[in-house]
Every structure is written in C-alpha cells, then in structure tokens.
Amino acid sequence: MRPVPELRYIPYKSSDMVILRRCRMNPKLDCGVELQRKYYTDTAARYEQMHEHEGSGDALANRFVHSILRMVDAQSVLDVGTATGRGMRDLKGGLPNGFVCGIEPVAALIQQALQNGNAAAGPLIRGSGSALPFADASFDVVCEFAVLHHVANPNAIVKEMLRVAKKAVLISDSNRFGQGSRAARLIKLGLCKSKLWGAYNYVRTSGKGYRVTQGDGVAYSYSVYDSFELISQWADRIILYSGADKNSSSWAHPLLNCGGVLVGALKEFS
C-alpha cells in the first residue's frame, strides 16, 4: 500500500505555462492530465527514488493486500496506474504463480519499468484507467495505489475497475477528511455533507480543481469515501484498512484519523 505523500503546493514552472497556454488555445485538452503526464515524463528516471518511501513504508499493509489475494484465491491481478511497475513486482511476490498485469498511460514510465526489469512480473500495457481495454470480469482482483487523487473524475476509473473485476477491488488512496487539523477535518466533512465542497474547492483552486504539488505533481482533493457508495453497490463485503496513529483519540476511524485509507471490496464467491 503506497501511503499518500504529504503535499506541498508549488507555483507553476515556465515549462508548465506552455501547457497552460496550449490548453487555453485548445479547450478539448485537459490541463490537469497534460501537466501530470509531463511531470511523470520528466521524472520517470527518478520515479522509484522519489517514491522510495511509498509501498514499502507499511509492511503490514503489504501483507494485508497479499492476504486478500490468498483469501479470494486470486489467479489474476490488474494494477491500474502501475507507473514503473514496482507495484506489480510487489503483487507478484504475493501471487508467485498467478498472472499479474499493469496498465499505465505514460510511455516514459513504462520504458523505465522495462529498464528496471519490472516487466518480469507481467505484461505492461499503455492505456487509461478510465477506459480499460478488457472484458467484464477479466481479472480476479483489480487494484490501484495512490492514483485516484491525480485525476479529475476518479469514479470513472473506479467504475472501470469494478467492471473488469471478478472477486475483489483494492483501492488505496487519499482521504481528505483525515488530513489537516481536527477543526479542518470536521469543516471539510461538513462542507461535503452539505454539498458545498465543490463550490469551496472551485474557489480555493481558482477554478482548476487541482493544485500542483512538490514531489507528486497534479493533485485533486479526493477521499476514498467519495467512491464508497459506488463501491458498496458492487461489493458484498467491504474492509477498511488504515495506518493511522494508534494513539489517535477519535472514534471516527479511519474517516477522521488517516490521510490515506485502503478499501477492500469483496464479492461473494463459492
């Protein structure tokens, strides 16, 4: 499970301004997507070093993911937004005799995966998580790790993950309600419940919906709970895992305690 990094917002670089101007001239371009793909292209060679703390930072979470794979008797796994394929490598460690596949939209990251030898875990396909090139129920398990807070419409990807999954979906991502001071967390929860968060976020991001962050590129405000209703319609069982501080005094766990949550959605199977 990749923990969501602490976000530090930075101003646009001159090269980013070129993309912004291009987007203004062509409204069909998604500036957030263009900026994020440029960020990953520019940092592909350093990606694994930059994100070294992610994935291996919580050994218990990795064992939890592997236990889910064993519990549902998974024979095939798809990693959505696999980047340099390190997640595939970790999944292969928990499923040594199974089929592991990754999909990633950024060509530079796939090339880096090949150079790093991570393709040995399984095939890497260039494609988008919002339009997975697979038939319904193609994989026993479909997962994503810290991808959804980089996209404007995360539920489009979640819907695709649910479509191609047969037994389980694992979503490990950001939780805005567990970030900031206790007062800020409660305010964000109140704004969402009163359906005012969208307007507030529009104003705070000057209409873009995202911010550019140091070490993580384009970041949208997202919580796994934004996708909870969609997930619950598909799943028969839902398991929530978080690495929150065990000394947290709040009973609202993990909603208000943890900035990142892993959701395990399971289908009943015989």
ABEGO torsion letter per residue (X at the ends): XBBBBBBBBBBBBAAAAAAAAAAAABAABBAAAAAAAAAAAAAAAAAAAAAAABGAABAAAAAAAAAAAAAAGBABBBBBGAEAGAAAAAAAAABAABBBBBBBABAAAAAAAAAAGAAAAEBBBBBBAABBBBBBGABABBBBBGAAAABABAAAAAAAAAAABAABBBBBBBBAAABEBAAAAAAAAAAAAAGAAAAAAAAAAGGAGBBBBBGAEBBBBBBAAAAAAAAAAABABBBBBBABBAABABABOAAAABABBBBBBBBBBX
